[in-house]
Amino acid sequence: MNRLALALLSLLIWVQTASATQSPDSLRHAAENAVRERYDQPGNRLVVQTDSLDTRLQLPDCALPPQAIPPKQPASRLSVEVHCPVAGGWRVRVPVRLELYRQVLVTTRPLQRGDGIVMADLHSEERDVARLGYGYIEQPDQATGRVLARPLTAGSVLTPGALGGRQSVRAGDRVQLIARLDGIEVRASGLALGSGDAGARLRVRNDSSGKAVDAVVRDAGVVEALP
């Protein structure tokens, strides 16, 4: 009788062990922790949350804690691989939502293509960079002195693709001011009151008259007065 009881007890233990399944919470925690470890760096603020797992998912209980491998590039929605680190262990993908906030440069006013960028044109704001698929700029010295390759509205995140080359004229530069009227060309020296690349409009103070005029940048150090 004792032998029969022991056999039944052993069978019950075996059945319970064989039918044990991996906790869905352990999969979610492994995925979330891996994402936090990857992106929790100085200057970052994270919000990490897993989506609900399929209730039909039944995985054998792993003898070791599950391990997760997050993608190398951040995105608002990630597919994180979680696996059982034993021979023949299972692998599964866990959906994770990521919000990754950093301080990035944002325009303070509307800017036109060809405008030169100065500090007053930018300020720093916290944005979710996981949603910024075109990149972003963090440091002012990466942008000041450059010109815009395309127009930007106020409040736009400054991206690497929006930046052109270094500006041809900077505020405070001595420039050659050209004025054309009825086929006659007059040249004078002036002081640039704004910055920009070729094609950009800015104000220039004529040294001879002391008056500020509207002009367009034609080349490095050369501007043409507008009618």
Buried (B, 14 or more C-beta within 10 A) or exposed (E): EEEEEEEEEEEEEEEEEEEEEBEBEBBBBBBBBBBBEBBEEEEBEBEBEBEEBEEEEEBBEBEEEBBBBBBEEBBBEBEBBBBBEEEEBEEBEBBBBBBBBBBBBBBEEEBBBBBBBBEEBBEEEEBBBBEBEEEBBBEBEBBBBBBBBEEBEEEBBBBEEBBBEEBBBBBEBEBBBBBEEEEEEEEBEBBBBBBBBBBBBBBBBBEEEEEEBEBBBBEEBBBBBEE
